[in-house]
Amino acid sequence: MPAKGARTDSAATQRTEPKRINVAVSPDTVRALENVIEREGVTLTEALRRLVGYGDFVYRSVRENREQLMVKGEDTTREVVLL
């Protein structure tokens, strides 16, 4: 019997339990991961989570919300365009 107030539906389980996956990635992806690991001092798993999160944010902003994203540096501004 579940604890009082505990959710037992499958949606709650899917949200809380991580899913293990195995993927082959390109050398560019490995370099991107290594860059985050070195700069942020995080594990490979955390670097992957961050890059996927950033990518999801950009993808949804441009594709789903039709927003325009700008990347501003000290001297430059670039527009993010997804084809």
N, C-alpha and C positions, 0 to 999 in steps of 0.2 A: 504494500500500500504506500503511495507517495506521501511525502511529508506535507503537512498542512500548508496550503498556498503554493506548493510546487507545481510547475507546469509540466504536463506529461505529453503534450502534443508534439508531433514530429517537427514542426516549425521551430519550436523552442530549442530542440536538440540540435537542429542544423545550425542555428545561429551561435551556439555556444561551443560546439566541438569542432576543432580544426580538422581539415581534410588533408591528408597526405597525398601529394602528387609527385610523379617523376616526369621530368621534361628534359628534352635536349634543347640547348640554347646556342645561339650563334656566338662567335668570338666577340662581336660588338656588345652583346648582352652581358657576357662575362666581364668585359672591361667596364661596362656601366656599373655592374654590381661591385666590382673591385674598387671603383672610384668612390662609391658610397661607403663601403666598408672602411677605406682608408681615411676619408674626410670626416666621417661621423663616428668612427670607432665602434661600429655595431657588428653584429653577427651576419653571416650570409642570409639567414632566414629573415632577419629584421631589414636588411638592405632590400631584399626581394619584396617584402611587404610594403616598404616605403615607395619603391619604384612603381609597383602595381597600383598603389593608392594614388600617386601623382598622375600616373597615366590614366587611371579611371576618372579622376577629377577633370583632366583636360579633355578627354574623350567625351564625357557626358556634357560638359559645358559647351563644347563646340557642336557636337552632333545632335544632342537631345534638346538643349536649351537654346541653340542657335546664338550663343553668345560669342563675342569677339574677345580673345585673350591677348593681352600685351605683356611682353617680358621687358621690364625696364632695368637697365644697368646704370652705371654711373654716367656714361656718355652716350648710350644708345638705347633705342627702344625697338623691339621686334614684335611683329604680329605672329601669333600661332595660327597656322592654317592646317587643317586635316583634309586630305584628299580622299 
